Amino acid sequence: MAIKRLPREIIQDIVSYLPDRDTDRKDLLNCSRACQLFWDAATPAIYRDINLQYDHDQDTEVNEKTERRQLRLMQSIAE
């Protein structure tokens, strides 16, 4: 049976068994690369928690770039 014939709910159920913690996100990422159906099902879990922190001990240039990226992300979410 082709994966495309499986109902979307079944694909989502399969993906729901994969851990979505930061340390185990590799499985979700690999699953999302299998096909469009798995991408659609895995993407919400992959981006459920986004960490926008940066290391204050790094050099100023890196932190400024990170701050600009954070601002752009927040602006795009707000649109």
PyRosetta script that sets phi, psi and omega in degrees:
from pyrosetta import init, pose_from_sequence

init()
pose = pose_from_sequence("MAIKRLPREIIQDIVSYLPDRDTDRKDLLNCSRACQLFWDAATPAIYRDINLQYDHDQDTEVNEKTERRQLRLMQSIAE")
pose.set_psi(1, 132.3)
pose.set_omega(1, 179.1)
pose.set_phi(2, -72.5)
pose.set_psi(2, 143.6)
pose.set_omega(2, -179.7)
pose.set_phi(3, -60.2)
pose.set_psi(3, -34.0)
pose.set_omega(3, -178.7)
pose.set_phi(4, -61.4)
pose.set_psi(4, -21.2)
pose.set_omega(4, -179.9)
pose.set_phi(5, -83.9)
pose.set_psi(5, -15.1)
pose.set_omega(5, 179.3)
pose.set_phi(6, -70.8)
pose.set_psi(6, 139.8)
pose.set_omega(6, 176.6)
pose.set_phi(7, -63.2)
pose.set_psi(7, 146.9)
pose.set_omega(7, -179.7)
pose.set_phi(8, -55.9)
pose.set_psi(8, -34.5)
pose.set_omega(8, -179.6)
pose.set_phi(9, -63.0)
pose.set_psi(9, -35.7)
pose.set_omega(9, 178.8)
pose.set_phi(10, -67.3)
pose.set_psi(10, -43.9)
pose.set_omega(10, 178.2)
pose.set_phi(11, -61.1)
pose.set_psi(11, -44.6)
pose.set_omega(11, 179.0)
pose.set_phi(12, -63.1)
pose.set_psi(12, -36.7)
pose.set_omega(12, 178.1)
pose.set_phi(13, -65.9)
pose.set_psi(13, -42.1)
pose.set_omega(13, 178.0)
pose.set_phi(14, -60.2)
pose.set_psi(14, -48.1)
pose.set_omega(14, -178.2)
pose.set_phi(15, -64.8)
pose.set_psi(15, -30.9)
pose.set_omega(15, -177.9)
pose.set_phi(16, -65.3)
pose.set_psi(16, -19.5)
pose.set_omega(16, 177.9)
pose.set_phi(17, -79.9)
pose.set_psi(17, -13.3)
pose.set_omega(17, 179.5)
pose.set_phi(18, -81.2)
pose.set_psi(18, 137.8)
pose.set_omega(18, 179.1)
pose.set_phi(19, -67.6)
pose.set_psi(19, 144.0)
pose.set_omega(19, -180.0)
pose.set_phi(20, -116.7)
pose.set_psi(20, 18.8)
pose.set_omega(20, 174.7)
pose.set_phi(21, -73.7)
pose.set_psi(21, 156.1)
pose.set_omega(21, -178.8)
pose.set_phi(22, -52.2)
pose.set_psi(22, -41.3)
pose.set_omega(22, -175.1)
pose.set_phi(23, -71.5)
pose.set_psi(23, -22.9)
pose.set_omega(23, -176.0)
pose.set_phi(24, -113.4)
pose.set_psi(24, 11.4)
pose.set_omega(24, -175.5)
pose.set_phi(25, -65.7)
pose.set_psi(25, -14.4)
pose.set_omega(25, -179.3)
pose.set_phi(26, -57.0)
pose.set_psi(26, -40.5)
pose.set_omega(26, -179.6)
pose.set_phi(27, -64.4)
pose.set_psi(27, -41.2)
pose.set_omega(27, 177.6)
pose.set_phi(28, -64.1)
pose.set_psi(28, -42.3)
pose.set_omega(28, 179.2)
pose.set_phi(29, -62.7)
pose.set_psi(29, -44.1)
pose.set_omega(29, 177.7)
pose.set_phi(30, -62.7)
pose.set_psi(30, -42.0)
pose.set_omega(30, 179.2)
pose.set_phi(31, -62.2)
pose.set_psi(31, -40.4)
pose.set_omega(31, -177.8)
pose.set_phi(32, -65.4)
pose.set_psi(32, -19.0)
pose.set_omega(32, -179.7)
pose.set_phi(33, -88.4)
pose.set_psi(33, -5.2)
pose.set_omega(33, -175.8)
pose.set_phi(34, -68.3)
pose.set_psi(34, -48.8)
pose.set_omega(34, 179.4)
pose.set_phi(35, -167.3)
pose.set_psi(35, 173.5)
pose.set_omega(35, -176.9)
pose.set_phi(36, -61.1)
pose.set_psi(36, -38.7)
pose.set_omega(36, 179.4)
pose.set_phi(37, -62.1)
pose.set_psi(37, -43.3)
pose.set_omega(37, 178.1)
pose.set_phi(38, -69.9)
pose.set_psi(38, -34.5)
pose.set_omega(38, 176.4)
pose.set_phi(39, -60.1)
pose.set_psi(39, -48.4)
pose.set_omega(39, -179.4)
pose.set_phi(40, -60.3)
pose.set_psi(40, -38.0)
pose.set_omega(40, -177.9)
pose.set_phi(41, -77.3)
pose.set_psi(41, -34.9)
pose.set_omega(41, -174.6)
pose.set_phi(42, -85.9)
pose.set_psi(42, -27.8)
pose.set_omega(42, -174.0)
pose.set_phi(43, -56.4)
pose.set_psi(43, -45.8)
pose.set_omega(43, 179.0)
pose.set_phi(44, -59.4)
pose.set_psi(44, -37.9)
pose.set_omega(44, 178.9)
pose.set_phi(45, -70.7)
pose.set_psi(45, -35.7)
pose.set_omega(45, -179.9)
pose.set_phi(46, -63.6)
pose.set_psi(46, -42.0)
pose.set_omega(46, -175.3)
pose.set_phi(47, -102.1)
pose.set_psi(47, 17.5)
pose.set_omega(47, -179.9)
pose.set_phi(48, -60.9)
pose.set_psi(48, -44.5)
pose.set_omega(48, 179.8)
pose.set_phi(49, -120.6)
pose.set_psi(49, 120.9)
pose.set_omega(49, 179.7)
pose.set_phi(50, -115.5)
pose.set_psi(50, 126.7)
pose.set_omega(50, 179.8)
pose.set_phi(51, -96.8)
pose.set_psi(51, 117.0)
pose.set_omega(51, -178.4)
pose.set_phi(52, -106.7)
pose.set_psi(52, 17.3)
pose.set_omega(52, -179.8)
pose.set_phi(53, -79.0)
pose.set_psi(53, 156.3)
pose.set_omega(53, 174.8)
pose.set_phi(54, -135.1)
pose.set_psi(54, 163.9)
pose.set_omega(54, -175.4)
pose.set_phi(55, -85.4)
pose.set_psi(55, 114.6)
pose.set_omega(55, -179.6)
pose.set_phi(56, -67.4)
pose.set_psi(56, -17.2)
pose.set_omega(56, -178.9)
pose.set_phi(57, -84.4)
pose.set_psi(57, -10.7)
pose.set_omega(57, 179.3)
pose.set_phi(58, -74.5)
pose.set_psi(58, 171.5)
pose.set_omega(58, -178.4)
pose.set_phi(59, -69.0)
pose.set_psi(59, 160.2)
pose.set_omega(59, -173.1)
pose.set_phi(60, -60.9)
pose.set_psi(60, -39.7)
pose.set_omega(60, -178.2)
pose.set_phi(61, -62.0)
pose.set_psi(61, -43.4)
pose.set_omega(61, 178.4)
pose.set_phi(62, -62.5)
pose.set_psi(62, -44.8)
pose.set_omega(62, -179.8)
pose.set_phi(63, -64.7)
pose.set_psi(63, -38.4)
pose.set_omega(63, 178.1)
pose.set_phi(64, -64.6)
pose.set_psi(64, -41.4)
pose.set_omega(64, 177.2)
pose.set_phi(65, -62.8)
pose.set_psi(65, -42.8)
pose.set_omega(65, 179.5)
pose.set_phi(66, -62.7)
pose.set_psi(66, -43.2)
pose.set_omega(66, 178.7)
pose.set_phi(67, -61.9)
pose.set_psi(67, -41.6)
pose.set_omega(67, 178.5)
pose.set_phi(68, -63.9)
pose.set_psi(68, -40.9)
pose.set_omega(68, 178.4)
pose.set_phi(69, -64.6)
pose.set_psi(69, -41.0)
pose.set_omega(69, 178.4)
pose.set_phi(70, -61.8)
pose.set_psi(70, -44.1)
pose.set_omega(70, 180.0)
pose.set_phi(71, -62.2)
pose.set_psi(71, -44.8)
pose.set_omega(71, 178.5)
pose.set_phi(72, -62.3)
pose.set_psi(72, -40.7)
pose.set_omega(72, 178.7)
pose.set_phi(73, -62.8)
pose.set_psi(73, -47.8)
pose.set_omega(73, -178.9)
pose.set_phi(74, -63.6)
pose.set_psi(74, -37.7)
pose.set_omega(74, 177.2)
pose.set_phi(75, -65.7)
pose.set_psi(75, -40.0)
pose.set_omega(75, -179.7)
pose.set_phi(76, -68.5)
pose.set_psi(76, -34.1)
pose.set_omega(76, 177.2)
pose.set_phi(77, -68.1)
pose.set_psi(77, -37.1)
pose.set_omega(77, -177.0)
pose.set_phi(78, -72.5)
pose.set_psi(78, -21.5)
pose.set_omega(78, -178.0)
pose.set_phi(79, -70.8)
pose.dump_pdb("model.pdb")
